[in-house]
């Protein structure tokens, strides 16, 4: 089998499927990408056993026959990135005892040992996992918005002690779809529009962060305007253009986020511009340290004052313009967590901040920050 690709298109597809392949595994075959070619169409498959990505390439593909070959991820990526040719040629060399893969691009030639493609796990096609009519349809950019503005809050360090918070919850919110993440200290939600499809009514559709990031990368690079997702009892699927992604759901139940996140902003909210808040937090944080990481946020008449103090680093006081007509109120927050929220917004976006008696599920006070359909509830810190 001999097949030729446009190098940059092949590199983009190969990089995407390689992003989910494991660096450590007892199954050596998973350290490869499976390439299959038939009728001038190529598919690339990568998986770690929990998340799998299939990318189809049709343009710029020429082959002399159908066939399959596995390509080592590390060396394959290095060859594609470092080569300078416009095209790359792959040829499978069948031997008596071992197979080899030849790669050629411009003046560079490589020969890599390759495993038996029959050892590679089979891809779970959409037809095998769900009814296409049961797919939820939405704009691709809305899917990007839903994942991109919440995944930063996933509990990667497992601070909450709940395995279910290590992923992204996908759940229907009325006729729309909510993406929710929490790390125990904050909970972030983003509600987006959908075009059609069924509702996800349970709180067990928890997508692993690795899969959410892969979907985000693929959706950003796709030229397709529509995205389709499906939530099964144990798997989550996403499809757009020539990319299909499947992920095994995280087991467990997600916290009842709607009990903590208000559906609308309070009439008594302070309003501050995202870029101004971010800049002020960075300035105030200059005088914080690991022991005293909190920043006091004080809302007064059309003014937000940020203050930080630490014995070894000194004091800071930064004033920021904010729309506020209520009585003066003050709260100590983790500046980094608030800054994370500011930075996922456009610089001109307004943030509504409220401390109107919000409580977490265990009765602790919460502060609500919102911008459009994006919300974050964060637990205050104690003084000192």
C-alpha positions in Angstrom: 0.0 0.0 0.0 1.3 3.4 -1.0 -0.6 6.7 -0.1 0.2 10.4 -0.5 -1.2 13.2 1.5 -1.0 17.0 1.7 1.5 17.2 4.6 -0.2 20.1 6.5 -3.6 18.6 6.3 -2.3 15.2 7.4 -0.3 16.8 10.2 -3.4 18.6 11.5 -5.5 15.4 11.5 -2.7 13.3 12.9 -2.1 15.8 15.8 -5.8 15.8 16.7 -6.1 12.0 17.0 -2.7 11.7 18.7 -3.8 14.1 21.4 -5.8 11.3 23.1 -3.2 8.5 22.8 -1.7 7.6 26.2 1.9 8.2 27.1 1.8 5.4 29.6 -0.1 2.2 28.9 0.3 -1.5 29.2 -1.2 -1.8 25.7 1.6 -0.7 23.3 -0.7 -0.6 20.3 -2.4 2.4 21.8 0.8 4.4 21.4 0.0 4.4 17.7 -2.5 6.0 15.3 -4.4 3.7 12.9 -4.5 4.8 9.3 -7.0 3.2 7.0 -7.3 4.0 3.3 -10.1 3.1 0.8 -11.3 4.7 -2.4 -9.0 7.8 -2.1 -10.4 8.4 1.4 -8.3 8.1 4.5 -9.3 7.8 8.2 -7.1 8.3 11.2 -8.0 6.8 14.6 -6.5 7.5 18.0 -7.7 6.2 21.4 -6.6 5.6 25.0 -9.4 3.1 25.6 -11.6 5.7 27.2 -11.7 8.5 24.5 -11.4 7.8 20.8 -11.2 10.2 17.8 -11.8 9.4 14.2 -10.9 12.0 11.5 -11.7 11.4 7.8 -9.5 13.0 5.0 -10.8 13.2 1.5 -8.9 16.0 -0.2 -5.3 15.6 -1.3 -5.3 11.8 -0.8 -4.1 9.5 -3.5 -3.5 5.7 -3.0 -2.7 2.7 -5.1 -4.8 0.3 -3.0 -6.9 -0.1 0.1 -5.2 -1.0 3.4 -4.4 -0.1 6.9 -1.2 0.6 8.9 -0.4 1.8 12.4 1.9 4.9 12.8 3.9 5.4 16.0 2.7 8.7 17.5 5.9 10.2 18.8 8.1 9.6 15.8 5.2 10.2 13.4 4.5 13.6 14.8 8.2 14.5 14.7 8.6 13.5 11.1 5.5 15.4 10.0 6.4 18.6 11.9 10.1 18.7 10.9 9.6 17.8 7.2 9.6 20.6 4.7 7.8 19.1 1.8 4.2 20.0 0.6 3.3 16.3 0.5 4.2 13.2 2.5 4.2 9.7 1.1 3.6 6.6 3.2 4.4 3.1 2.0 3.8 -0.1 3.9 6.6 -2.6 3.4 5.5 -6.2 4.1 8.3 -8.5 5.3 8.4 -12.1 6.4 8.8 -11.4 10.1 8.2 -7.7 10.6 6.4 -4.9 8.7 7.9 -1.5 8.2 6.5 1.9 7.2 8.4 4.1 4.9 7.7 7.9 5.0 9.1 10.3 2.4 8.7 14.1 2.3 10.8 16.3 0.0 14.4 15.1 0.5 13.8 13.3 3.8 13.2 9.5 4.1 12.3 7.4 7.1 11.7 3.8 7.8 9.8 2.8 11.0 8.9 -0.6 12.4 5.1 -1.0 12.6 2.7 -3.3 14.4 -0.1 -5.4 13.0 -3.1 -3.1 12.5 -5.5 -5.9 13.4 -4.4 -5.4 17.0 -5.9 -1.9 17.1 -9.2 -1.5 18.8 -12.3 -1.1 16.5 -13.9 2.3 16.4 -17.4 2.6 17.8 -19.3 4.3 15.0 -22.3 6.5 15.6 -24.5 3.9 14.1 -23.4 1.5 16.7 -23.7 3.8 19.7 -26.8 6.0 19.0 -29.6 6.8 16.7 -28.7 9.7 14.5 -32.2 11.1 15.0 -31.5 11.3 18.7 -28.5 13.6 18.2 -28.7 17.1 19.7 -28.0 19.7 17.1 -26.4 23.1 17.7 -24.1 25.7 16.2 -20.5 24.7 16.3 -19.4 28.0 17.8 -21.9 27.5 20.6 -20.4 24.2 21.4 -17.0 25.9 21.5 -18.4 28.5 23.8 -20.1 26.0 26.1 -16.9 23.9 26.6 -14.3 26.7 26.3 -15.8 28.9 29.0 -16.3 26.2 31.7 -13.6 23.5 31.3 -11.1 25.7 33.1 -13.0 25.1 36.4 -12.9 21.2 36.3 -11.5 19.7 39.4 -8.2 18.3 38.0 -6.6 18.1 41.5 -9.7 16.3 43.0 -9.8 18.9 45.8 -13.6 18.2 46.3 -13.0 14.5 47.0 -15.7 13.6 44.5 -14.6 11.7 41.4 -17.6 13.1 39.5 -16.2 16.6 39.6 -13.2 15.6 37.4 -15.3 16.1 34.3 -17.7 18.5 32.6 -21.4 18.1 33.2 -23.7 18.4 30.2 -27.4 18.8 31.1 -30.5 20.3 29.6 -31.7 23.6 31.1 -35.2 24.2 29.8 -34.9 24.2 26.0 -31.2 24.9 26.2 -28.1 23.0 27.2 -25.8 23.7 30.2 -22.1 23.0 30.6 -21.1 22.9 34.2 -17.7 22.5 36.0 -16.7 22.7 39.7 -13.6 22.3 41.8 -15.3 22.6 45.1 -14.3 26.2 45.6 -16.2 27.5 42.6 -18.9 26.3 40.2 -19.0 27.6 36.6 -21.9 27.2 34.2 -22.6 28.3 30.7 -26.0 27.8 29.0 -26.1 27.7 25.2 -28.8 27.4 22.5 -29.6 24.2 20.7 -31.3 23.7 17.4 -33.1 20.4 17.9 -32.8 17.1 19.7 -33.8 15.4 23.0 -33.2 16.7 26.5 -30.5 15.4 28.9 -32.4 15.3 32.2 -30.0 13.4 34.5 -27.0 14.7 36.3 -24.7 11.8 35.3 -23.6 12.9 31.8 -20.1 13.8 33.0 -17.6 14.1 30.1 -13.9 13.5 31.0 -11.8 16.7 30.7 -9.5 15.0 28.2 -12.5 14.4 25.9 -13.9 17.8 26.4 -10.5 19.4 25.4 -10.3 17.2 22.4 -13.8 18.2 21.3 -12.9 21.8 21.9 -9.8 21.6 19.7 -11.6 19.8 16.9 -14.6 22.1 17.0 -12.4 25.2 16.8 -10.5 23.9 13.7 -13.6 22.6 12.0 -15.2 24.6 9.1 -18.6 23.0 9.6 -21.3 25.3 11.0 -23.2 22.5 12.8 -22.2 20.2 15.6 -24.1 17.1 16.9 -23.8 15.5 20.3 -25.3 12.5 21.9 -25.4 11.4 25.5 -25.9 7.7 26.1 -26.1 5.8 29.3 -22.3 5.3 29.4 -20.9 7.2 26.4 -20.8 10.8 25.1 -20.4 11.5 21.3 -19.7 14.6 19.3 -19.6 15.0 15.5 -18.8 17.9 13.2 -17.6 17.8 9.7 -15.1 14.9 9.2 -14.5 14.4 13.0 -16.2 12.0 15.3 -15.3 11.7 19.0 -16.6 9.2 21.6 -15.8 9.2 25.3 -16.7 6.9 28.2 -18.6 8.9 30.8 -17.3 9.4 34.3 -19.4 7.4 36.7 -21.2 9.2 39.5 -23.6 12.1 40.1 -22.7 15.7 39.7 -23.6 18.2 42.5 -26.9 19.9 42.1 -25.5 23.1 40.6 -28.8 24.9 40.1 -29.3 25.0 43.9 -26.1 27.2 44.0 -26.2 29.1 40.7 -29.0 31.7 40.3 -30.9 31.7 37.0 -30.6 35.5 36.7 -28.5 38.3 38.2 -29.6 40.2 41.3 -31.0 43.7 40.9 -28.5 44.7 43.6 -25.5 43.6 41.6 -22.3 45.6 41.1 -21.1 45.9 37.5 -17.5 46.0 36.5 -15.7 45.6 33.1 -13.9 42.3 32.7 -10.6 43.9 31.5 -10.6 46.4 34.4 -11.3 43.8 37.0 -8.5 41.5 35.6 -6.0 44.4 35.6 -7.0 45.5 39.1 -6.7 41.9 40.5 -3.2 41.5 38.9 -2.1 44.7 40.6 -3.5 43.8 44.0 -2.0 40.3 43.8 1.5 41.8 43.8 1.3 41.9 47.6 -0.1 38.4 48.2 1.7 35.2 49.1 0.8 31.6 49.6 -0.3 32.1 53.2 -2.2 35.3 52.4 -3.6 34.8 48.9 -7.0 36.4 49.5 -8.0 39.9 48.2 -10.6 42.0 49.9 -13.2 43.3 47.4 -15.1 46.3 48.7 -18.0 47.7 46.7 -18.9 51.3 47.4 -20.6 54.1 45.5 -19.6 53.4 41.9 -16.2 52.1 43.0 -14.5 48.8 43.7 -11.5 48.7 46.0 -9.2 45.7 46.1 -6.9 45.3 49.0 -4.3 42.7 49.9 -1.8 42.4 52.7 0.9 40.0 53.7 3.6 40.3 56.4 6.5 39.7 54.1 5.2 41.3 50.9 3.5 44.4 52.1 0.1 46.0 51.3 -1.7 46.9 48.1 -4.8 49.0 47.4 -6.2 49.3 43.9 -9.3 51.3 42.9 -11.5 50.2 40.0 -14.6 51.9 38.5 -17.7 49.8 39.1 -21.4 50.6 38.7 -22.9 50.1 42.2 -25.7 52.0 44.0 -26.2 49.7 47.0 -24.8 49.9 50.5 -21.1 49.3 51.0 -20.3 45.6 51.1 -17.0 43.7 51.4 -15.8 40.1 50.8 -12.5 38.3 50.7 -12.0 36.2 47.5 -9.2 34.1 45.9 -8.0 36.6 43.3 -6.8 33.9 41.0 -10.2 32.2 40.8 -11.8 35.5 40.0 -9.2 36.4 37.4 -9.7 33.1 35.7 -13.3 34.1 35.1 -12.4 37.5 33.9 -9.9 36.2 31.3 -12.4 33.9 29.5 -14.5 36.9 28.7 -14.0 39.6 26.0 -12.3 42.6 27.5 -15.3 44.8 27.0 -17.8 42.4 28.7 -19.5 43.5 31.9 -19.5 41.3 35.0 -22.4 41.4 37.4 -21.3 40.7 41.0 -23.8 39.9 43.7 -23.6 38.8 47.4 -27.3 38.7 48.0 -27.4 35.9 50.6 -26.4 33.1 48.3 -25.6 29.8 49.9 -23.8 26.6 48.8 -25.3 23.1 49.4 -23.7 23.0 52.8 -25.0 26.4 53.8 -21.7 28.4 53.2 -22.0 31.9 51.7 -21.3 32.3 48.0 -20.6 35.2 45.6 -22.3 35.2 42.2 -20.5 36.5 39.1 -22.3 36.5 35.8 -21.8 37.8 32.2 -24.6 36.9 29.8 -25.3 33.2 30.1 -22.0 32.5 31.9 -22.0 32.3 35.7 -19.6 31.5 38.5 -20.4 31.1 42.2 -17.4 31.2 44.4 -16.9 30.7 48.1 -15.4 33.6 50.1 -12.2 33.1 52.0 -11.8 33.8 55.7 -9.8 36.8 56.8 -6.1 36.4 57.5 
